[in-house]
Amino acid sequence: MPVYLQIPLLIVAFIVFVGLAMFAGGWGVRRMCFKILAELEEAQAFKAGKAVGLQDERKNIFRVGTGNIRPKALNLLIADGLVIKAPNGKYYLDKDKLAQMKSKVGK
């Protein structure tokens, strides 16, 4: 195969690889968000009095990769308003926002 065809093919392959890696990362964060929501629902943590503790920081700062998805997913849920941090440092669900999210996902 001529070199002038190999270079564009390598560039396209690299772009596809990066796109797939980004998709897989987003999929992992999405799965972790649903897992956190399920844990909070199972614990019936719908108000500050029933809030539960969750891992909100990295366990090991030198560890990189998929093990550090949980804090990122929790921060996304807090930013969306689905999870609220209680004054004691624990977390609980906003029941109204959760119902809105479930109605959107169910459509």
N, C-alpha and C positions, 0 to 999 in steps of 0.2 A: 504494500500500500504506500502511495507517495506521502512524503512528509507534509505537504500542504493540505492533505486530508486528515492526517493524524492529529495535528495540532487542534483544529476545531473540534474533532471528536473527543479529544482529551478534555477540552474546555467544557463541552456539553456534558460529558460524564462527570466531571467535577461538580458542575452546577446541580445535576440530578442527585449526586451523592449528598451534597450539602442540604438540598431540599428535603431529602428523605431523613436525614439526621435531625433536622429541625422539626419535621412532622412527628418523628418518633419521640423527641423530647417533649413536645406539646402534648402528645397522647399520654405520656407517662405522668405529666403534671395533672392532666385531666382525671386520670384514674385515681391518683392520690387525693385529689379534691373530693371525689365521690367517696373514697374510703374514709376520709376525715369526717365528712358529713354523716356517713353511716355510723361511725363510732359515736358521734355526738347524739344522733337520734336514738341509738341503742341505749345510751346512758340517760336518755330523757332530759338532756341538758338544754332546757328551753328558757331558763331564767338564771340570774346571777347566783341564786341560792343553790342551784344544782350544777353549777359550772364544774368542768373537769379539766385536769391538767393535760396539756399536749406538748409534744416536743416542738419548740418554736425556734430553736437554735441548732446549729450544727453540733453533732457530738464531738467531732474531731475536725479542727480547722484544716488539717493537712489532707483529709480525705476528700477527694473530688469524685464526681461521677454521679450515678443514679441514686446513691444513698442520701444525697442532700436535697432530694426533691421535696420531702415533707415540709421543711420550713418555707420553701418557696410557695408551695401549694397553700399552706396556711395563710401566708401573707396575701395571696390573691383572694382568698375567701374573706379575709378581713377587709381588704380594699373594696370588694363587692358588697360588703355589708351583710353577708350571710352568717358570718361568725363574729361574735363580739367578745372582746377581752374584758373580763371582769376586773374590778379594782384589786382583787387578791391574786391576779396573775393567771387565773384560769380562764377557760373559754366556754361559751355557750352559743346556741343557735338563735337567730332571729326567726321566729315561727312564720311571720308574715312573708318575709323575703324568701324563705324556703318554699312556702306554698306557691309563690309567684314563679320561682325557678322550676319547680316540678310541673307547673302548668305549661311553661314554655317548652320544657324538654319533652313532655308528653304529646305535644302537637306533632 
